Structure formats: structure tokens, C-alpha cells
Amino acid sequence: MQKFDTPATVSAVLDIPAGRIRFIAADRADTTVEVLPADASRSRDVKAAEQIETTYDDGVLRVTAPAAKNRVLGHSGSVEITVQLPAGSHIEAKAAAAELRGVGRLGDVVFEAAQGSVKLDETHGARLTLLAGDIEVGRLGGTAQISTQKGDLRIAEAVRGTVALRTEQGDISVGAVHGVSAALDAGTGYGRIHNTLKNADGAAAGLTIHATTAHGDITARSL
């Protein structure tokens, strides 16, 4: 495990071939990084973990795998990375295949993967892109662009801004935080739209939701 003094929020940049990624945000003045093989009995996972490089400089934490000419899914090894960092820190992560878990309150989160899953407790803004996999956010504080080609999208609480949700095959569910005036622009090729959002009389929408699925249901409601 590596440890860095981080009295303020940090920007974490992560790039790995495959694995499980966990960010734990809390009120703290340091950042720790633990890298383990996803399966300690597999030599390529052990090697992948050994090759991960972790650096910290001027507020930016980098956790990266070395560039590989033949980084092919299934041949690169898989790792398990746990980063504990100050609440409100920003995340930018990329992987071929990975599970991303965010615990606590994060700042803006950017994540891109071919396949995997995303589950975040709380984030300010988000740009999350999967080719296949489900995405779930507990509390979304601002603008977001969230998409997957195959999978469900679920936002438990959206607070403000413009939220764009798109899946080719899957259901979309979003809740507007209590008291916010919200508007929905939704479309589904095959499925149903359930809209129980509340929009205060004469109030401009504080939350605008764009939701699109080719095959699935869309549910939007005020909490």
C-alpha cells in the first residue's frame, strides 16, 4: 500500500486493462492506494498487479498499467485496486473491462470501459460510458452524460442540471430530489414511459432529464 499526504481534494487518473476498482471518499488528509491481483493464484494477475505504477504530484494521483502493444482482453491480467481519498475528489478512469465502485461523496467522475458495471454512492457530475453493463448512481449533484449499449441505468436522486441517459437495450430509472422542478424528454422504441415528475407552476426546470432506450421502460419520478 502506498500513502500520500493530500490535505485537499485530488484528481485521480486510472488506466488499467481489467479488474475491480474501488474509490472510498471520506473526510481525510491523505490518500492511500492498494493494488492486488484479482486472483492471487493466477500468474498473469500477479504480474499485472506488479506492473501497476502509482505516482502523485501536484494534486494528481495516477494509477496506470504500462503501455502494451498486445493488450488484449483475457491476456493482460486482472487487478483489484482500492483508493481511499478525500471526499469531493475527482475521478477519471479507463479500462477494457472493470467493475467501478464509488463509496462516499465524490466530485466529477469520468469512466469509460468496454464492459463492466458502475455503482456510485454520490457524485457531483458524471460522464460514464459502457458498451455493456449496468450503471447505478445514488445521488447525482449536477450535469451528467451516462450511456451503455446493453444494460440498465438507474439514478436514485438527481439534484440539478441536465442529465442525459441512453441505453440501446435496458431500462432507465431516475428520481428527482424532493422540491426540484424537473422536466423529462424521453423516448423508447419498445417499452413504456412512466413520468410522475413535479414541475412547479411558472418555475423553470432546475433539472432536465433526457432519457432514451431502444428496448426498455423509462421511469421518472419526483421523490
VMD Tcl script that draws the C-alpha trace (Angstrom):
set ca {
  {0.00 0.00 0.00}
  {1.20 3.48 -0.88}
  {0.27 6.60 1.05}
  {0.41 10.29 0.08}
  {-0.31 13.46 2.04}
  {-3.31 15.13 0.40}
  {-4.75 17.90 2.58}
  {-7.12 18.96 -0.23}
  {-9.17 17.10 -2.81}
  {-7.23 15.27 -5.52}
  {-7.75 14.30 -9.14}
  {-7.30 10.57 -9.59}
  {-6.44 9.24 -13.05}
  {-6.58 5.48 -13.52}
  {-5.95 3.34 -16.60}
  {-5.87 -0.46 -16.35}
  {-6.68 -3.36 -18.69}
  {-9.17 -5.10 -16.40}
  {-10.17 -5.54 -12.81}
  {-12.14 -4.21 -9.89}
  {-11.76 -0.56 -8.93}
  {-12.95 0.94 -5.68}
  {-12.74 4.57 -4.60}
  {-13.57 5.29 -0.96}
  {-14.09 9.00 -0.26}
  {-14.10 10.36 3.29}
  {-13.02 13.35 5.38}
  {-9.28 12.71 5.43}
  {-5.98 14.45 4.69}
  {-4.21 11.60 2.94}
  {-4.68 9.20 0.04}
  {-3.83 5.51 0.02}
  {-3.58 3.12 -2.92}
  {-3.66 -0.66 -2.64}
  {-3.08 -2.82 -5.71}
  {-3.69 -6.57 -5.57}
  {-4.08 -9.31 -8.18}
  {-7.74 -10.09 -8.82}
  {-6.85 -13.76 -8.35}
  {-3.60 -14.41 -6.48}
  {-3.45 -17.95 -7.91}
  {-3.21 -16.69 -11.49}
  {0.28 -15.71 -12.56}
  {-0.84 -13.14 -15.10}
  {-2.96 -11.37 -12.46}
  {0.03 -11.29 -10.12}
  {2.22 -9.91 -12.89}
  {-0.37 -7.30 -13.82}
  {-0.52 -6.08 -10.21}
  {3.27 -5.88 -10.00}
  {3.39 -3.72 -13.13}
  {0.89 -1.10 -11.96}
  {2.59 2.26 -11.46}
  {1.34 4.74 -8.87}
  {2.51 8.36 -8.71}
  {1.31 11.54 -7.04}
  {2.31 15.06 -7.99}
  {0.72 18.48 -7.61}
  {-2.72 17.19 -6.67}
  {-2.89 14.49 -9.35}
  {-2.82 10.79 -8.46}
  {-2.02 8.42 -11.33}
  {-2.53 4.67 -11.21}
  {-1.65 3.14 -14.56}
  {-0.59 -0.05 -16.27}
  {2.37 0.10 -18.66}
  {1.50 0.53 -22.31}
  {1.27 -2.80 -24.09}
  {1.23 -3.42 -27.84}
  {-0.89 -6.50 -27.41}
  {-3.17 -5.55 -24.54}
  {-5.99 -7.95 -25.38}
  {-8.85 -8.71 -23.03}
  {-8.22 -12.07 -21.39}
  {-4.44 -11.91 -21.83}
  {-3.47 -8.86 -19.78}
  {-4.25 -9.97 -16.27}
  {-6.76 -8.50 -13.87}
  {-6.16 -6.40 -10.76}
  {-8.05 -5.15 -7.73}
  {-7.38 -1.51 -6.85}
  {-8.63 0.30 -3.76}
  {-8.06 4.04 -3.44}
  {-9.02 5.89 -0.25}
  {-9.03 9.64 -0.81}
  {-10.54 12.95 0.39}
  {-14.26 13.50 -0.14}
  {-15.07 15.56 -3.22}
  {-12.09 14.28 -5.20}
  {-12.42 13.90 -8.97}
  {-12.05 10.59 -10.81}
  {-11.04 9.81 -14.38}
  {-10.76 6.09 -15.10}
  {-10.48 3.87 -18.15}
  {-10.41 0.10 -18.55}
  {-11.18 -2.59 -21.09}
  {-13.32 -4.43 -18.56}
  {-13.86 -3.38 -14.97}
  {-16.23 -3.01 -12.07}
  {-16.18 0.54 -10.67}
  {-17.41 1.18 -7.14}
  {-17.51 4.61 -5.54}
  {-18.15 4.83 -1.80}
  {-18.88 8.18 -0.18}
  {-19.08 11.61 -1.81}
  {-17.04 12.06 -4.98}
  {-16.62 15.10 -7.23}
  {-16.88 14.68 -11.00}
  {-16.46 11.10 -12.22}
  {-15.44 10.12 -15.75}
  {-15.32 6.41 -16.57}
  {-15.04 4.53 -19.85}
  {-14.97 0.77 -20.33}
  {-15.96 -1.79 -22.93}
  {-17.76 -3.92 -20.38}
  {-18.29 -3.89 -16.65}
  {-20.52 -2.18 -14.13}
  {-20.66 1.10 -12.24}
  {-22.10 1.80 -8.80}
  {-21.53 5.20 -7.19}
  {-22.94 6.37 -3.86}
  {-22.71 10.09 -4.65}
  {-21.06 12.18 -7.34}
  {-21.25 15.82 -8.36}
  {-21.19 15.33 -12.14}
  {-20.61 12.27 -14.26}
  {-19.64 11.09 -17.72}
  {-19.98 7.32 -17.70}
  {-19.73 5.19 -20.83}
  {-20.00 1.41 -21.17}
  {-20.57 -0.84 -24.15}
  {-22.19 -3.44 -21.90}
  {-23.12 -3.27 -18.25}
  {-25.40 -1.64 -15.70}
  {-24.80 1.82 -14.22}
  {-26.20 2.94 -10.87}
  {-25.75 6.29 -9.11}
  {-27.19 7.02 -5.67}
  {-27.11 10.83 -5.62}
  {-26.18 12.87 -8.69}
  {-25.48 16.50 -7.89}
  {-25.09 18.02 -11.34}
  {-24.84 17.54 -15.08}
  {-24.26 14.03 -16.41}
  {-23.94 12.02 -19.61}
  {-24.45 8.33 -18.93}
  {-24.72 5.61 -21.56}
  {-24.45 1.89 -22.15}
  {-25.36 -0.11 -25.22}
  {-26.69 -3.03 -23.21}
  {-27.68 -2.55 -19.60}
  {-29.92 -0.71 -17.16}
  {-29.38 2.86 -15.95}
  {-30.56 3.93 -12.51}
  {-30.21 7.32 -10.81}
  {-31.78 7.27 -7.35}
  {-31.60 11.05 -6.79}
  {-30.81 13.71 -9.37}
  {-30.46 17.24 -7.98}
  {-29.95 19.76 -10.79}
  {-28.60 20.39 -14.27}
  {-29.04 18.41 -17.46}
  {-28.90 14.63 -17.21}
  {-28.65 12.60 -20.44}
  {-29.29 8.86 -20.13}
  {-29.08 6.47 -23.07}
  {-29.14 2.70 -23.49}
  {-29.85 0.58 -26.54}
  {-31.23 -2.35 -24.57}
  {-32.27 -1.79 -20.98}
  {-34.49 0.11 -18.58}
  {-33.92 3.65 -17.31}
  {-34.99 4.86 -13.88}
  {-34.38 8.32 -12.42}
  {-35.65 10.13 -9.37}
  {-35.73 13.92 -8.95}
  {-34.78 15.14 -5.49}
  {-37.65 16.48 -3.40}
  {-38.56 20.08 -4.16}
  {-36.81 20.44 -7.51}
  {-38.76 21.43 -10.62}
  {-37.98 18.80 -13.27}
  {-38.68 18.22 -16.96}
  {-38.45 14.98 -18.96}
  {-37.66 14.39 -22.62}
  {-37.96 10.64 -23.14}
  {-38.23 8.13 -25.94}
  {-38.36 4.35 -26.18}
  {-38.63 2.21 -29.29}
  {-40.22 -0.70 -27.48}
  {-41.39 -0.15 -23.91}
  {-43.32 2.20 -21.67}
  {-42.67 5.66 -20.24}
  {-43.80 6.42 -16.68}
  {-43.49 10.12 -15.80}
  {-44.56 11.43 -12.39}
  {-42.15 14.34 -12.16}
  {-43.38 17.51 -10.49}
  {-42.89 20.88 -12.14}
  {-43.70 23.94 -10.03}
  {-46.04 26.48 -11.65}
  {-44.09 29.11 -13.55}
  {-40.76 27.70 -12.45}
  {-38.00 27.00 -14.92}
  {-36.86 23.41 -14.63}
  {-33.92 23.09 -12.29}
  {-33.44 19.56 -13.58}
  {-33.78 18.45 -17.20}
  {-33.71 14.74 -17.98}
  {-33.15 13.31 -21.46}
  {-33.74 9.55 -21.46}
  {-33.62 7.25 -24.48}
  {-33.76 3.48 -24.90}
  {-34.40 1.39 -27.98}
  {-35.80 -1.52 -25.98}
  {-36.91 -0.93 -22.40}
  {-39.02 1.08 -19.99}
  {-38.32 4.61 -18.74}
  {-39.41 5.70 -15.27}
  {-39.01 9.25 -13.94}
  {-40.47 10.39 -10.64}
  {-40.21 13.13 -8.05}
  {-39.17 11.96 -4.61}
}
mol new
graphics top color blue
foreach p $ca { graphics top sphere $p radius 0.5 }
foreach p [lrange $ca 0 end-1] q [lrange $ca 1 end] { graphics top cylinder $p $q radius 0.2 }
display resetview
